[in-house]
Amino acid sequence: MAEAAAHVAVNDAKVALGERGAVWWDDGAPDYNRHLARTTPYAGWYRALTQAG
């Protein structure tokens, strides 16, 4: 029960911070949220990060 309440509290905090929920900005850029970095235009950047480490 406490774990479920903690999950709800974390979700509520993330929504309040704008990390979850409806998009609050509109800059016209595509939304790549919930996409793998390697399948987006950021694939080269992601590859460089994984090869650097």
C-alpha positions as CSV (number, residue, x, y, z in Angstrom):
1,M,0.0,0.0,0.0
2,A,2.8,2.5,0.9
3,E,4.6,1.7,-2.4
4,A,1.5,2.4,-4.4
5,A,1.0,5.7,-2.6
6,A,4.7,6.6,-3.3
7,H,4.2,5.9,-7.0
8,V,1.2,8.2,-7.1
9,A,3.1,10.9,-5.2
10,V,6.0,10.7,-7.6
11,N,3.7,10.8,-10.6
12,D,1.9,13.9,-9.2
13,A,5.2,15.6,-8.6
14,K,6.4,14.9,-12.2
15,V,3.2,16.2,-13.6
16,A,3.5,19.4,-11.5
17,L,7.1,19.9,-12.8
18,G,6.0,19.4,-16.4
19,E,7.8,16.1,-16.9
20,R,4.6,14.3,-17.5
21,G,1.2,15.2,-18.7
22,A,0.1,17.5,-21.5
23,V,2.8,19.3,-23.5
24,W,3.0,22.9,-22.1
25,W,5.1,24.4,-24.9
26,D,4.6,24.6,-28.7
27,D,7.8,25.3,-30.6
28,G,6.8,23.4,-33.6
29,A,9.5,20.7,-33.2
30,P,8.6,17.1,-33.4
31,D,8.1,15.3,-30.1
32,Y,10.5,12.4,-29.7
33,N,9.3,11.6,-26.2
34,R,9.0,7.8,-25.7
35,H,11.2,7.1,-28.7
36,L,14.6,5.4,-28.6
37,A,17.4,7.9,-29.2
38,R,18.9,5.6,-31.8
39,T,15.7,5.8,-33.9
40,T,15.5,9.6,-33.9
41,P,17.5,12.4,-35.6
42,Y,19.7,12.2,-32.4
43,A,21.1,8.8,-33.4
44,G,24.6,10.1,-34.1
45,W,24.7,11.9,-30.8
46,Y,23.6,8.8,-29.0
47,R,26.1,6.6,-30.8
48,A,28.9,9.0,-29.9
49,L,27.9,8.8,-26.2
50,T,27.8,5.1,-26.1
51,Q,31.1,4.7,-27.9
52,A,32.9,7.3,-25.7
53,G,32.2,5.4,-22.5
